[in-house]
């Protein structure tokens, strides 16, 4: 009798499993995407954010949703990554949205603009202040869905062949500078050049350009800029907290199940945090190495900083007067920035300043 009951129970269990299997398969459909990066594979930290995202998505779906990442130039040029996703040449791109600022300056606000939000402020605005939804109101008009996926933190001001002692030294200087920053620094007399990451070194080496900025110590050392330009300036006022993003073809995004959309959003958020942690860990060692190798650290002169700030704020006012999408997003970021610095100057600034004094005194 017991044996008969066992067999009956086992049969019912097997039937239940047979019924459940199609439901599980249906809940986890097979999806295969190609993701083109805006960066070369040699830049393991910035390129690696896309690989981290893809890894998390695959693990969370038991391999049912796979995203194959391709470095810049393998499928499309680095600066054309977002457009490739918009036109469905690929399903998604991992890039800096400000590469397309020339199409519409509103694109830049998804990455950063000169004197914009820093890393923590940008994340607060994106995740808690409605920034992602606000940006997607704009990006959806380009057939793209935007998800934050990486940040470098405040960047360095770049490598210069000659020392910059004052604003006058910038006149006529040819500089590789990406995104919106180029339009602002042009008002200071610089001739901006937008060049993809993998092409910067040969341009600087050949003298096609006089200066170049990219990210910060870790990436800059890998690219070897210190070998052809000795002066390393700070801060990168045009990139106070640049957010990288996964730009997804809107139709492909809408085809995903709600569960897959949630997994992809979570994976991008995790990659966003992981990339910043990577840079915070690696930049100190790289900076020491660069200085030991002869790099000469220099702050931008005060007249350069003041002129740049004035040029930026006047430019934003001009754009806002004729571009409602830009004005809506920029005003939201600016309003939060005022509040964020009101708080940061009390706690973060004073704590960090005290600890920096201890570091300088050799007490850490």
N, C-alpha and C positions, 0 to 999 in steps of 0.2 A: 504493500500500500504506500509505504513511504517512497519506494522507488518510483511508483506511478506518479505520485505528487511531484517528485523532483523532476521527472521527465516533462510533466505538464508545465511546471513553472519554467523550466529551461526553454521549452518551445515558445511560451509566451514572451520570454525575454528576447529570444532570437527574432521573433516576429517584430517586437518593438524596435529592436536594433535595425532591422531591415526597413521599417517605416521611417525611422529617424534619419537614416543615412542621407536620403535625398534632401531632407530639410537642412542638414548641415552643409551639404554641398551647395545648396542654393544660397545659404547665408554667407558662404565664402567663395564667391565666383572667382575664376581665374582671370587676373588682370595683369597685363605686361605693358609697362610704359618705358619709353626712352626719355631720359632727362639730359639735356645738353647744358654743360656748365659754361659760365662766362669766364672761367679761369683755367690755366694750365694745371696738369696733374702734379707738377713739381711743387706747387704751392699747397702742400699737404693739409695745412690747417684750414685755409679758406675753401679750397676745393673739397676737402674732407667733410665739410658740413653736409654736402649733398649725399656723400656715401654714408654718413651717420644716419641721416634721414631715411635713406633707402634700407639700411640694415634694420632699423627699428620697425619699419613698415612690414618688411618680410617676416621678421620674428613674431610680430603681433598677429599675423595672418597665417602662420604656419606655412609660409612660402607661397601662398595663393596670390598675393599682390606683390609683384616684383617690379623694381625700378632700376633699370640699367643706366648708370651715369657715364657720360662721354665728356672728355675734356674739351676745352675750347679749341676750335679748328678741326676737330675730327668729323663732326657732322656739319656744323656751321661756325663762322667766325665768332669769337667771344663777344663782341659788341652787338651781335645780332641774335643773341640767345632768346630774349623775350619775344621778339618778333617771330622767331621760328615757332614758339609755342602758340602765339596768337593765331598764326596761319595754319596750325595743326601739322607742320612739318615734323614736329615732335609733340609728345603729350605735355611736357613740362620743361621748364628751364630753371636752373639755379644761378642767380645773377644779381647784379645791383641795378635796381629799377632806374636809378638816375642816369644810366647810360643812354636812356631814351629821352633825356630832358629836352633835346632839340625838337622832338615831335610836339611836346607840350611840357612846359616847366613843372606842371603838376606831378609828372612822373618822378621828379627828384624827391618829392616829399615822402615817398615810400622808402627811401634810403636815408638821405640827410641833405640838408642845405647848409651853407656857411653860417656859423654861429647858431646852429640848430640844437636840438635836444641831445644830451649825452646818452650813454648806453642805458643807464637805469631809468632815466626820464622817458626815453623812447619806448622801452618796454612797458612802463607804467601807462603811457598814453595809448599804446597799441592794445594791450590786453585788458586794461581797466577803464580807459577813457574813451572807448568806442573807436579807436583809431583804425583798427582792421576793417570794420564795417564802413567807415567813412572813406578809406582808401579804395575799397572794393566798389563803391558807388562810381568811382572814376575808372578803375581798371576794367570793370565789366564792360564799359563802353569800348574797350580795346579787345574784347573777347578773351580776357585774362582774369584768373582768380588769384589773389595775392595772399600768401602766408609768410610771415616772418620766419627766417631760417638762417640765423647767424648774425653776429656783430663783432667788429674788431675792437670796439672801444675807441676812445679818442686816438687819432693817428698822429704820426710825426709830420713835420712840415716839408720834408723832402730833402733831396741831395742837390747841392749847388757846386758848380765848378769854381765859382769865385765867391768871396765873402760879401754878404749884404749888410752894409753899415747903415743904410738909410733907405727911405722910399725911392730916392733918386736912382739907386742901384738896380731897381727892377725894370727901368725903362728899356724896352726892346728885348728883354730877356725871353728866350723861347723855352717854355716849360711844359712838360707832360703833366697834365692835371685833368683828372676825370670829372665828369658830371657838371653840376651847376657851378662848382667852384671856379671853373675856367672862365665863365662869363663875368664873375665878380673880380677875379684877379686881373682880368683884361682891363678893367677900369683903373687899375694901378699902373698900367703901362706894359704888363706882361703879354706875350703872345702865346696863348694856350694851345696845346696840342693834345688831342684825345687819341691815345695809343693804348692798345690792349696790353695786359700785364706781361705777356711773353715777348713782346716786341720792344719793351722799354730799354733794356740794357744795350742792345746794338745801336739804338738811336742816340743814347747818351755817349756811348763809346766812340761813335763816328763823329760826334759833334753836331749832329742834326738838331739836337736840343741842348740847352745850357743847364737845365735842371729837370728833376723828375721827382714826383711823389708817388708812392704806392700805398703802403699800409703802415708798417712799423718795423722795429728791429728784427723780428724773427723772419718775416718774409723778405725784407730788404736785404738782409745778409745772404739769404739763399739766392737772391737775384744778383748779388755782387755789385750793387751800386757804389759801394765804398771804394771799389777799385778804380773807378773813373771820375768820381766827384767827392772831394774830401769833406766838404762842409755839410753837416747834418742839422737841419733846423727844426725848431719846435715852437709852439704846438701846430698841428694841422687844423687851423681854425675853420677850414671848410668841411672837416669831417669829425665832428665832436662825438658822434655815436652812430656810425653808418650801419644800417640794417641790411643784411643780405636777404633775399627772398626766393621762395619757390613760386614761380609764376606758371600757373597751370592753364592750359587751354580750357576756356569756360565750358564748352560742350562736354569735354572729357571729365571735368569736375562734376558736372551735373549728372553724368552717367554713373558715377560711383554710388554705391549704397550708402545710406547714412552711417553705417558702422565703419565703412572704409574712409569716408570723409572725416569721421572723428579720429580714426587711427592716424591718418595723414596729418591732421592738425596737431595732434599730440606729438607725433614724431618730429615735426618741424619745430615745435616749441622746445622739445628736448635738445635738438641739434642747435638751436639758437643759444641756449644756455651753455651747452658743451663747447661751442666754438669760442665763446668769450673766456671760459675757464682755461682753454688751451692757450690762448694768447696771453692771459695773465700769468700763466705758468712759464711760458717760453720766452717772453719778451725781456725779462730782466737778465737772463743769461746771455741772450743774443746781444743786448746793448753793451754789456761788459766786454764781450768778444769784439764788437765793432770798434769800441774805443781803444781797446788794446791793440787793434790792428791799424790805428791811425785816424779813425773818424774823429772829426772835431765838432763837438756839440755847440750849437749856437741858438740863442733865443731870437725870434724875430724882433727887430727894433720896434719900439713903441709906436713910432709914426706909421709903420707898416700896419700894425694891428688896428690902430685907430682909423686909418684910411680905409682899410678893408671892411671894418664894421659899418662905417658910414655908407660905403658903396653897397654893401649887402642890404641894409635896411631901406635905402632909397630904391633899390631894385625891386624889393618885395612890394613896396608901395605902388610902384609903376605896374607891376604884373597884376596885382590885386585889383587895380582899377579897371582892368579889361578882361580878367579871367576869373569868373565866379567859382569854378572848381578849385583853383589854386587858393583863392582867398578863404574859402570855407575851411579847408584843411590847414592852411598856414595859420589862420587866426586861432584855430583850436589848439594847435601846437604851441603857439606863442602865449596864449592864456595860461596853459598848464606850466610852461617854462617859468613864468613869473612866480607862480605859487611854489613850484618845486625848489627854486633857488631861495625863496624865503625860508623854507624849512632847512635846506641843505647847509646854509651858512651858519646855522646854529649848531647842529649836531655833527654832521659829516665833516664839514670844513674844519671845525675846531679840533675834533678828534684826530683827523688825518694830519693836520698841521703839527699838533703836539708830537705825534708818533714820527713824523718826518724829522723833526728836530732831534729826537732820540737816535734815529738812524744816522743822521749826520754827525752826531756826537760819539758814535761808536758804541752806543749803549744797548743796541738790539742784539 
